[in-house]
Amino acid sequence: MLRSILFFTYFWISMLLATPLCALYLLLGLFGLGELFQPAFQSLIRLWAGSLNAVTGTKVRVEGLERVPATGPLCLVGNHQGNWDIVLVLALVPRTVGFVAKSQALFMPLVNLWIAALDSVFIDRGNARKAGRSIERGVAKLKAGKAVMIFPEGTRSRGPAMGAFRPGAFKLATKAGAPILPVTIDGSFRMWEEKLRIGRGDILFKIHEPIPTAGLGPAERKLLPERVRAVIAGGLGR
């Protein structure tokens, strides 16, 4: 319990201190200066997320970072054991990564600013028309060379098991012709979901070989969710 209190105290104080810089970055983006300051913003994000791992004493075994291209469209697809998955992506992936997030995240104070600054895609799953427009915005981001992280289970598994992948989650990659990088995250549920208090995890974060999506036919696109899921599942169960 004491670890949880100390962690959340650090989490909210550090976020409050850094949020004005996040707001400034968003403001600069409105004036077309976002790309100029993007490297500094990325460094801030990685430093902050890395510090969260450090204060909890989390041990993370990282594999495959060399498979992340420095530039160009990229769709990372991973299993989703817990909220800590987002911290891991921000701390470890060596480029700015946005997320496909539920529209409800727009109403989370402070957190919504950070998600927006990462150039994320907000999707309203209860409204097919709005969801379609969000997907098109996400496709445009990928075509512009952005990187986006998708958790196609749609929610946290809260344990070692992995749920089914939603086929619709792959439309961003296939419509943009962006390569998919499967990501296995194993053990992150122990950081919170296992006991509903901050734990000390032993986590695997593994990036697999990329899967091209450009030029896939209808039959190949239909099989893509299970193909990616099988790759990710192969890294689980250490």
C-alpha positions as CSV (number, residue, x, y, z in Angstrom):
1,M,0.0,0.0,0.0
2,L,2.8,2.4,0.8
3,R,4.4,1.8,-2.6
4,S,1.1,2.6,-4.2
5,I,0.7,5.9,-2.3
6,L,4.3,6.9,-3.1
7,F,3.9,6.0,-6.8
8,F,0.6,7.9,-7.3
9,T,2.0,10.9,-5.4
10,Y,5.0,10.9,-7.8
11,F,2.8,10.2,-10.8
12,W,0.4,13.2,-10.3
13,I,3.1,15.7,-9.1
14,S,5.3,14.9,-12.1
15,M,2.4,15.1,-14.5
16,L,1.2,18.4,-13.1
17,L,4.8,19.8,-13.5
18,A,5.1,18.6,-17.0
19,T,1.7,19.3,-18.3
20,P,2.4,23.1,-19.0
21,L,5.2,21.9,-21.4
22,C,2.7,19.5,-23.0
23,A,0.2,22.4,-23.4
24,L,2.9,24.5,-24.9
25,Y,3.8,21.8,-27.4
26,L,0.1,21.6,-28.5
27,L,0.0,25.3,-28.9
28,L,3.1,25.3,-31.0
29,G,1.5,22.6,-33.2
30,L,-1.4,25.0,-33.9
31,F,1.1,27.4,-35.4
32,G,2.8,24.7,-37.5
33,L,5.9,24.5,-35.2
34,G,5.1,21.0,-33.7
35,E,7.6,19.1,-35.9
36,L,10.4,21.5,-34.9
37,F,9.9,20.8,-31.2
38,Q,8.8,17.1,-31.6
39,P,12.3,15.6,-30.7
40,A,12.3,17.6,-27.4
41,F,8.7,16.5,-26.7
42,Q,9.7,12.9,-27.4
43,S,12.6,13.1,-25.0
44,L,10.4,14.5,-22.3
45,I,7.9,11.7,-22.8
46,R,10.5,8.9,-22.7
47,L,12.2,10.5,-19.6
48,W,8.9,10.7,-17.7
49,A,7.7,7.2,-18.6
50,G,11.1,5.7,-17.9
51,S,11.0,7.4,-14.5
52,L,7.8,5.6,-13.7
53,N,9.5,2.2,-14.3
54,A,12.4,3.3,-12.2
55,V,10.4,4.4,-9.1
56,T,8.6,1.1,-9.0
57,G,11.7,-1.0,-9.4
58,T,10.2,-2.7,-12.5
59,K,12.5,-5.0,-14.4
60,V,11.9,-5.0,-18.1
61,R,13.5,-7.4,-20.6
62,V,13.4,-5.7,-24.0
63,E,13.9,-7.4,-27.3
64,G,13.6,-6.3,-30.9
65,L,13.9,-2.5,-30.6
66,E,16.2,-2.5,-33.6
67,R,13.1,-3.5,-35.7
68,V,11.5,-0.1,-35.1
69,P,12.2,2.1,-38.2
70,A,13.3,5.6,-37.4
71,T,10.8,7.2,-39.8
72,G,7.8,6.3,-42.0
73,P,4.3,5.0,-41.3
74,L,4.2,2.3,-38.6
75,C,1.4,0.4,-36.8
76,L,2.4,-1.3,-33.6
77,V,-0.1,-4.0,-32.5
78,G,0.1,-5.6,-29.1
79,N,-1.7,-7.6,-26.5
80,H,-3.1,-5.5,-23.6
81,Q,-2.6,-7.0,-20.1
82,G,-2.8,-3.7,-18.2
83,N,-2.5,0.0,-18.0
84,W,1.3,-0.3,-17.6
85,D,1.5,-1.3,-21.3
86,I,1.1,2.4,-22.2
87,V,4.0,3.3,-19.9
88,L,6.2,0.7,-21.5
89,V,5.5,1.9,-25.1
90,L,6.2,5.5,-24.2
91,A,9.4,4.6,-22.3
92,L,10.9,2.1,-24.7
93,V,9.9,2.7,-28.3
94,P,12.5,5.0,-29.8
95,R,10.0,7.4,-31.6
96,T,6.8,9.2,-30.8
97,V,3.9,6.8,-30.7
98,G,0.2,7.8,-30.7
99,F,-2.5,5.5,-29.5
100,V,-6.0,4.4,-30.7
101,A,-7.9,5.5,-27.6
102,K,-11.6,5.3,-26.5
103,S,-13.4,8.6,-26.9
104,Q,-14.0,8.7,-23.2
105,A,-10.3,9.5,-22.7
106,L,-11.1,13.0,-24.0
107,F,-12.8,13.7,-20.7
108,M,-9.9,12.6,-18.5
109,P,-8.2,15.7,-17.0
110,L,-4.5,16.2,-17.9
111,V,-4.4,12.7,-19.4
112,N,-6.4,13.9,-22.4
113,L,-3.8,16.6,-23.2
114,W,-1.0,14.1,-23.3
115,I,-2.9,11.6,-25.5
116,A,-3.7,14.5,-27.9
117,A,-0.1,15.7,-27.9
118,L,1.0,12.2,-28.9
119,D,-1.2,12.6,-32.1
120,S,-3.5,9.8,-31.0
121,V,-6.8,8.7,-32.6
122,F,-10.0,8.9,-30.4
123,I,-12.7,6.4,-31.5
124,D,-16.3,6.5,-30.4
125,R,-17.3,2.8,-30.6
126,G,-20.9,3.6,-29.9
127,N,-21.3,5.6,-33.1
128,A,-20.3,3.9,-36.3
129,R,-20.3,7.1,-38.3
130,K,-18.0,8.9,-35.9
131,A,-15.8,5.8,-35.6
132,G,-15.4,5.7,-39.4
133,R,-14.3,9.3,-39.5
134,S,-11.8,8.6,-36.7
135,I,-10.3,5.7,-38.7
136,E,-9.9,8.0,-41.7
137,R,-8.0,10.5,-39.6
138,G,-5.9,7.7,-38.3
139,V,-5.1,6.5,-41.8
140,A,-4.1,10.1,-42.7
141,K,-1.7,10.2,-39.8
142,L,-0.1,6.9,-40.9
143,K,0.2,8.1,-44.4
144,A,1.9,11.2,-43.1
145,G,4.6,9.0,-41.5
146,K,3.3,8.7,-38.0
147,A,3.5,5.7,-35.6
148,V,0.3,4.4,-33.9
149,M,-0.1,1.8,-31.3
150,I,-3.2,-0.5,-31.3
151,F,-4.5,-2.9,-28.7
152,P,-7.0,-5.0,-30.8
153,E,-8.4,-6.9,-27.8
154,G,-10.3,-3.6,-27.1
155,T,-9.7,-3.8,-23.4
156,R,-7.2,-5.0,-20.8
157,S,-7.1,-8.8,-20.2
158,R,-5.9,-8.0,-16.6
159,G,-4.0,-11.3,-16.6
160,P,-1.7,-13.5,-18.7
161,A,-4.5,-14.7,-21.0
162,M,-5.0,-13.0,-24.4
163,G,-8.5,-12.2,-25.8
164,A,-9.7,-12.3,-29.4
165,F,-8.5,-9.6,-31.7
166,R,-11.1,-7.3,-33.3
167,P,-10.7,-7.3,-37.1
168,G,-11.8,-3.7,-37.3
169,A,-8.6,-2.7,-35.4
170,F,-6.5,-3.6,-38.4
171,K,-8.3,-1.2,-40.9
172,L,-5.9,1.6,-40.0
173,A,-2.9,-0.4,-41.1
174,T,-4.4,-2.0,-44.2
175,K,-6.0,1.2,-45.5
176,A,-2.8,3.1,-45.1
177,G,-0.6,0.2,-46.3
178,A,1.5,0.6,-43.2
179,P,3.7,-2.2,-41.9
180,I,2.6,-3.9,-38.7
181,L,5.0,-4.5,-35.8
182,P,3.6,-7.2,-33.5
183,V,4.5,-6.5,-29.8
184,T,4.3,-9.0,-27.0
185,I,3.9,-7.6,-23.5
186,D,4.1,-10.2,-20.8
187,G,3.8,-9.5,-17.1
188,S,2.5,-5.9,-17.1
189,F,-0.8,-6.9,-15.3
190,R,1.3,-7.5,-12.1
191,M,1.9,-3.7,-11.9
192,W,-1.7,-3.0,-10.9
193,E,-4.4,-5.3,-12.1
194,E,-3.3,-8.4,-10.3
195,K,-3.8,-7.0,-6.8
196,L,-5.2,-3.5,-7.4
197,R,-2.1,-1.9,-6.0
198,I,1.3,-1.0,-7.5
199,G,3.5,-4.0,-7.7
200,R,7.1,-4.7,-8.8
201,G,7.0,-6.4,-12.2
202,D,9.2,-8.6,-14.2
203,I,8.1,-7.8,-17.7
204,L,8.9,-8.9,-21.2
205,F,8.6,-6.3,-24.0
206,K,9.3,-7.9,-27.3
207,I,9.0,-6.5,-30.8
208,H,8.7,-9.1,-33.6
209,E,9.5,-9.0,-37.3
210,P,7.4,-6.5,-39.3
211,I,4.4,-7.7,-41.3
212,P,3.8,-5.8,-44.5
213,T,0.2,-4.9,-45.3
214,A,0.6,-3.0,-48.7
215,G,-0.9,-5.0,-51.5
216,L,-2.7,-7.6,-49.4
217,G,-5.7,-9.2,-51.0
218,P,-9.1,-9.6,-49.4
219,A,-8.4,-13.1,-48.2
220,E,-5.0,-12.1,-46.7
221,R,-6.6,-9.1,-44.9
222,K,-9.2,-11.4,-43.4
223,L,-6.5,-13.7,-42.0
224,L,-4.4,-10.8,-40.7
225,P,-5.8,-10.5,-37.2
226,E,-5.2,-14.2,-36.4
227,R,-1.8,-14.1,-38.1
228,V,-0.7,-11.1,-35.9
229,R,-2.3,-12.7,-32.8
230,A,-0.4,-15.9,-33.3
231,V,3.0,-14.1,-33.5
232,I,2.2,-12.1,-30.3
233,A,1.0,-15.3,-28.5
234,G,4.3,-17.0,-29.4
235,G,6.1,-14.6,-27.1
236,L,3.8,-15.2,-24.0
237,G,4.1,-17.9,-21.3
238,R,7.8,-17.6,-20.4
